[in-house]
Amino acid sequence: MQFQERYDFLKTAIARYDGYYNLAAVKASLLLTSNAVLLAPGLGEQSQFLRIAASAGASRALVFAAAALSLVSIGCAAWVMASTLARRPGREVDSLMFSESVAAMDEDAYVAAVARADHAVVLDGLARLAHRLAAGVSRKFRLINLSLAALVAAVLSAFAALLA
């Protein structure tokens, strides 16, 4: 592949991963809202919640399981929304395109580094950025899946508590 083809390939990959980051944030936001819808009635109906919590048996265990699972779901969704990409320890610059690396550099040093950059430096930086973004979005989607599974289990537990 020539430089332009590799450059276009990496730009396309980075744009795709950026889109996945946005999608992960939207999904996490929906999961947080869904958990609020699940927990709010329980907190609003304190007398019924306290009655179930004070009782013994399956209903009590199911309500506490639903609350715990919902909290797990909230934690996972919140972590997805958190910015977790950072510079690698011990590396001066990961990429001239990676915001954390650029922010860590002095402005004049960054301008000089860009001026000195050749095709190899540009492709290296784009490749590193694409890899970091792909690894980060992969972790975020695993957390989204865990958050969704915990939310479904919480809803099922809460529904089962109502039937018990």
N, C-alpha and C positions, 0 to 999 in steps of 0.2 A: 504494500500500500504506500502511496505517496503521502507526503505531509498533509495536504489538504484533505485527503480521504480519512486519515487517522484523526485529524483535528475535528472534522465533521462528525465522525463516529463518536468521539469522546464528548463533544458538545451535545449530541443527541442523547447519549447515555445520561449525562448530568442533568439535562432538562427532564428526562423521564424520572430520575430519582427525586428531583425537586418536586415534581408532580405527586410522586408517591408520599413524600413528606407532608405535603398539603392534605392529601387524602387521609393519611394517618391522623393528622390533627383534627380533621372533620369527624372521623370515626370516633376518636377519643372524646371529642366534645359531645357527640350523641350518646356515648356510653355514660359520661358523667351526668348528663341530663336524665337519662333513663334510670340511673341509680337514684337520683334525687326524687324522681317520681315514685320509685319503689320505697324509699326510706321516709319521705315526707308524711304520708298517711300514718305510718307507724309512730312517728314522732308527734304528729298532731293529735292522734288518738292515744294519749298517754295512759288514760285509765284502762283502755282495753289492752294496751301493750303491757302495762304493769300487772293486769289480771293474768294474762298468759304467762308472763315472766315469773309470777308468784306460784303458778300452778306447777304441778309435777307432770311428767309424762312427755309424750311425743310432741305435743304442741309447743311446749317450752323449748325443747331441743331444736325443733324445726325453725322457730322464730329466731333463736340465737344463731343457728346455722345460716339463715337467710341474711341476718345483719352482718355476720362475719364475712360471708361470701360477697356481699355488696361492698363492704369495706375493701376487700381484696380487689374487686373490680375497679373501685374508685382509685385505689393506689396505682394499679397498672395503667389506667387511662391517664392519670395525672403524670406519671413518669413518661408516657408517650409524648405528652405535650411539652415536657421539659426539654430544654436544649442540652443534649448530651454529647455533642461533638466537640472535641477539644484538641489542641495540639498534642502531638505525641511527645512524651517526656524525652528530653535529651536531644531533640531535633530543633535546630535553629529555625528552619523553614520547611514546612511540609509541602507547600505549594504556593506559588505566587497568586493563585486563584482562591485559596482557602481563606475565608474571612478571619479566622483566629490567627493564622500565620501573618496575614497582612496587618491586622491590628497590633500584633506583637512587635512589628518592625517600626523603626523610626520612619517618618514620612519620606525624608530624603533618601534613606537607604532603600525603601521600596521603589521609589521612582528610578533610582540608579539600577536596581536589580531588574526592573522591567526593561529599561533601556539596553541592558546587557543580554537579555534573554534571547536565545536562539531557538531554532525549531525543536531541538532536543529538550531544552529546558521547559518550553511550553508544553510539549507532549508529556513529559515526565510529570509536570504539575497537574495537568488535566487528568492523567491516568491515576495519580495518587488521590486527587479529589473525587473522581468517580468511584474509586474503590472505597474510600472512607464513607461516602454517601450511601453506597450500596450496603455496606456492613451496618451502618446506622439504621437505615430504613428496614433492613431485615430484622434487627432487634426490635424495632418499634412494632412491626407487624406481628411478631411473636407475642409481644405484650398485649396488643389489640385482641388477638385470639384468646389469650388467657383471660383478659378482662371480660370478653363476651361470654366465654364459658362460665366464668364465675357469676356473671349477671343472670344467665339462664338458670343456673343451679340455684341462685338466690330466689328468683321468681318461683321456681318449682317448689322450693322449700317453704316459701311464704304461702303459696297456694295449698300445699299439703297441710300446713299448720291450720289453715282455715277449715279444712275438711276434717281434721282430727278431733 
